[in-house]
């Protein structure tokens, strides 16, 4: 059987550090994540208010029809 050993090139030890903009993008992602969380929470609160308003409206309509 023939030996099938292949030499892999070694990784460059003098790899340059990540640019500073990576830190800025990470901070931006964190802030955008917080904004998205607050917007989704606000969306749920608006839906709860709308559904509650429709519930009160339906209750008043049923109460007005039952009074006759």
C-alpha positions in Angstrom: 0.0 0.0 0.0 1.3 3.4 -0.9 1.7 6.0 1.8 -0.7 8.9 1.1 0.6 11.5 3.5 0.2 15.0 2.5 1.9 17.9 4.1 -0.4 20.7 5.0 0.9 24.3 4.9 1.3 25.7 8.3 -0.8 28.6 9.4 0.9 32.0 9.2 2.1 32.8 12.8 2.3 36.5 11.9 -1.4 36.9 11.5 -2.5 40.5 11.7 -4.8 41.5 14.6 -8.4 42.1 13.7 -9.2 45.7 12.7 -10.6 48.1 15.2 -13.8 48.3 13.2 -14.8 44.8 14.4 -15.2 46.2 17.9 -17.4 49.0 16.5 -19.5 46.5 14.6 -19.9 44.4 17.6 -21.1 47.4 19.7 -23.5 48.3 16.8 -24.9 44.8 16.8 -25.5 44.9 20.5 -27.3 48.2 20.3 -29.4 47.1 17.3 -30.3 44.0 19.2 -31.6 46.0 22.1 -33.5 48.3 19.8 -35.1 45.3 18.1 -36.1 43.8 21.5 -37.7 47.1 22.6 -39.6 47.5 19.3 -40.9 43.9 19.6 -42.0 44.5 23.2 -43.7 47.8 22.1 -45.4 45.9 19.3 -46.8 43.4 21.8 -48.0 46.2 24.1 -49.8 47.9 21.2 -51.5 44.7 20.2 -52.7 44.2 23.8 -54.1 47.7 23.9 -55.9 47.2 20.5 -57.3 43.8 21.5 -58.4 45.2 24.9 -60.1 48.1 23.1 -62.0 45.7 20.8 -62.9 43.6 23.7 -64.4 46.6 25.5 -66.2 47.6 22.3 -67.7 44.2 21.8 -68.8 44.1 25.5 -70.5 47.5 25.1 -72.2 46.4 21.9 -73.5 43.2 23.6 -74.6 45.2 26.7 -76.5 47.7 24.5 -78.2 45.0 22.5 -79.2 43.1 25.7 -80.7 46.2 27.2 -83.5 46.3 24.6 
